[in-house]
């Protein structure tokens, strides 16, 4: 069982409205947990890729891409507020006038800030001080982090747009599915695709660049500039393109047809 595309828009609007009306405590706790899950997925991805011979080539990237989605699967199934997913749901609620711009901005700010707290906390305590990303895994940690900051701002921005089209498609399909397995499959495929393509995800980068900084691979300046560009690109991809197009098709377009 799954929702039809039109039903999915209505369901997403309701979800976005509910998210925008969460208490500060609920939003903060769920945002921290989302950052933690994404960070732990990043740890697992680096450990997986770092333990494989370089001679295996693209197979190394494939295995990392297959491991990483468990973070989004966990937070969507047990509870978590991820800013990139909220760029779809909460923005669609804004388009529908189910919430105010102030509510939208409050949600974006709180979720971004506490996703950062969760992701950086994992990098510091469960990556660095736990020695999980030390030793043989330092080189892979630095390589992944440097790859995040290697491109010019426009390329990074466009990569972030494409990333959140895929990430929000995974979130969207998890909303559509009514059963546990359906939700997992719906999330797995687009997220694997974004990781394989090397696209930029702001919360993943919160962890990856923090881990890279602790390993001596990137600077705080590179970290902060990447956060801004990738956040904006993710917003355009998830809130502008995916949320905007489906709202336009099923709420605006079908309203016109019904007249």
C-alpha positions in Angstrom: 0.0 0.0 0.0 1.2 3.5 -0.8 -0.2 7.0 -1.3 -1.0 8.3 -4.8 1.1 11.3 -5.9 -1.8 13.7 -5.2 -2.4 12.2 -1.8 1.3 12.4 -1.1 1.3 16.2 -1.5 -1.6 16.5 0.9 0.1 14.2 3.4 3.4 16.1 3.1 1.7 19.5 3.8 0.1 18.0 6.9 3.5 16.7 8.0 5.2 20.0 7.4 2.5 21.8 9.3 3.0 19.4 12.3 6.7 19.9 12.2 6.5 23.7 12.2 4.2 23.5 15.3 6.5 21.2 17.3 7.7 22.6 20.7 11.2 24.0 20.9 12.2 21.0 23.0 10.8 18.4 20.6 12.4 20.2 17.6 15.8 20.5 19.4 15.9 16.8 20.6 14.8 15.4 17.2 17.2 17.6 15.3 20.2 16.5 17.5 19.2 12.9 17.0 19.0 13.4 13.2 22.5 14.9 13.2 23.7 12.0 15.3 22.3 9.4 12.9 23.8 11.1 9.9 27.1 11.4 11.7 27.2 7.8 12.7 26.4 6.8 9.1 29.3 8.9 8.0 31.6 7.1 10.5 30.4 3.7 9.1 30.9 4.9 5.5 34.5 6.1 6.1 35.4 2.9 8.0 33.9 0.8 5.2 35.8 2.7 2.5 39.0 3.1 4.4 39.3 -0.7 5.0 39.2 -1.5 1.3 42.2 -1.7 -1.1 42.5 1.3 -3.5 42.8 -1.2 -6.3 39.1 -1.9 -6.0 38.3 1.4 -7.5 34.7 2.4 -7.9 33.6 -0.7 -5.9 34.9 1.2 -2.8 32.6 4.1 -3.5 29.7 1.8 -4.2 30.0 0.1 -0.8 30.3 3.4 1.0 27.1 4.6 -0.9 25.2 1.5 0.2 26.2 1.9 3.9 25.5 5.6 4.3 21.6 5.5 3.8 21.1 3.7 7.1 21.4 7.1 8.8 18.4 8.5 7.0 16.5 5.3 7.4 17.0 5.3 11.2 16.0 8.9 11.7 12.9 8.7 9.4 11.7 5.5 11.0 12.4 6.2 14.7 12.1 10.0 14.7 14.4 12.8 13.7 14.2 16.3 12.3 16.6 16.7 9.3 16.8 20.2 7.8 17.2 18.9 4.2 14.0 16.8 4.6 12.2 19.7 6.2 13.1 21.8 3.3 10.6 19.6 1.4 7.8 19.2 4.0 7.9 22.5 5.9 8.3 24.5 2.7 5.4 22.7 1.1 3.3 23.6 4.1 4.4 27.2 3.6 3.3 27.1 -0.1 -0.1 25.8 1.1 -0.3 28.7 3.6 -0.7 26.2 6.4 2.1 27.9 8.3 3.6 31.4 8.3 7.0 32.4 7.1 8.0 33.0 10.7 7.2 29.4 11.6 9.1 28.2 8.5 12.2 30.3 9.4 12.0 29.2 13.1 12.0 25.5 12.0 14.8 26.0 9.5 17.0 27.8 12.0 16.5 25.4 14.9 16.8 22.2 12.9 19.9 23.4 11.1 21.6 24.5 14.4 20.9 21.3 16.3 21.6 19.1 13.3 25.1 20.7 13.5 25.3 20.0 17.3 24.5 16.3 16.7 26.8 15.9 13.7 29.8 17.7 15.2 29.2 15.8 18.5 29.6 12.5 16.6 32.8 13.8 14.9 34.3 14.9 18.1 33.3 12.1 20.5 32.6 9.0 18.4 35.0 9.7 15.6 38.0 11.5 17.1 38.2 10.8 20.9 36.9 7.2 20.4 39.8 6.7 18.0 37.3 5.2 15.5 38.6 7.5 12.7 42.2 7.5 13.8 45.1 5.4 12.6 44.5 3.8 9.2 41.3 5.8 8.7 42.8 9.3 9.0 43.8 9.4 5.3 40.3 8.4 4.1 38.7 11.0 6.5 40.9 13.7 5.1 40.3 12.6 1.5 36.5 12.6 1.9 36.6 16.0 3.7 38.9 17.6 1.1 36.6 16.4 -1.7 33.8 18.3 -0.1 35.7 21.7 -0.4 37.6 21.1 -3.6 35.1 22.7 -6.0 34.3 26.3 -6.8 31.2 27.8 -5.1 29.0 27.5 -8.2 29.8 23.8 -8.7 29.3 23.2 -5.0 25.9 25.0 -5.1 24.7 23.0 -8.1 25.9 19.8 -6.5 23.9 20.7 -3.4 20.8 21.4 -5.5 21.0 18.0 -7.2 21.7 16.3 -3.8 18.5 17.5 -2.2 16.4 16.6 -5.2 17.5 13.0 -4.5 17.4 13.2 -0.7 14.0 14.7 -0.6 12.8 12.1 -3.2 13.9 9.5 -0.7 12.1 11.3 2.2 9.0 11.8 -0.1 8.9 8.1 -1.0 9.2 7.1 2.7 6.1 9.3 3.3 4.3 7.5 0.5 5.0 3.9 1.7 2.9 2.5 4.4 5.0 -0.5 5.4 8.5 -0.8 7.0 10.2 -2.5 4.0 8.7 -0.1 1.5 10.0 2.9 3.5 13.5 1.4 3.6 13.6 0.7 -0.1 12.2 4.1 -0.9 14.9 5.8 1.1 17.8 3.5 0.1 17.8 4.0 -3.7 17.9 7.9 -4.0 20.4 8.2 -1.1 22.7 5.7 -2.6 22.5 7.7 -5.8 23.4 11.0 -4.2 26.4 9.5 -2.4 27.7 7.7 -5.5 27.4 11.0 -7.5 29.4 12.8 -4.8 26.7 15.5 -4.3 26.8 17.9 -1.4 24.5 17.4 1.6 24.7 20.0 4.4 24.2 17.7 7.3 26.5 15.0 6.0 29.1 17.8 5.5 28.6 19.0 9.0 30.0 15.6 10.1 32.5 15.0 7.3 34.1 18.5 7.5 34.2 18.4 11.3 36.0 15.0 11.1 38.3 16.4 8.4 39.1 19.4 10.5 39.9 17.2 13.5 42.1 15.1 11.2 44.0 18.2 9.9 42.5 18.1 6.4 40.3 21.3 6.2 40.1 24.7 7.8 37.3 26.4 9.7 37.0 28.9 6.9 36.5 26.1 4.4 33.9 24.6 6.7 31.8 27.7 7.2 31.8 28.7 3.5 30.8 25.2 2.5 27.9 25.2 5.0 26.4 28.4 3.6 26.7 27.4 -0.1 25.5 23.9 0.4 22.6 24.9 2.7 21.3 27.3 0.0 21.7 24.8 -2.7 19.9 22.1 -0.7 17.1 24.6 -0.1 16.7 25.2 -3.8 16.7 21.5 -4.6 14.4 20.3 -1.9 12.2 23.4 -1.2 12.3 25.1 -4.6 12.4 22.3 -7.2 10.9 19.2 -5.5 8.4 20.8 -3.2 7.6 23.6 -5.6 7.1 21.4 -8.7 4.8 18.9 -7.0 2.8 21.6 -5.2 2.5 23.4 -8.6 1.3 20.2 -10.3 -1.1 18.8 -7.8 -2.4 21.9 -5.8 -2.2 24.8 -8.3 -2.6 22.9 -11.6 -5.4 20.7 -10.5 -7.2 23.6 -8.8 -7.2 25.3 -12.2 -8.4 22.2 -14.0 -11.3 21.8 -11.5 -12.7 25.3 -12.4 
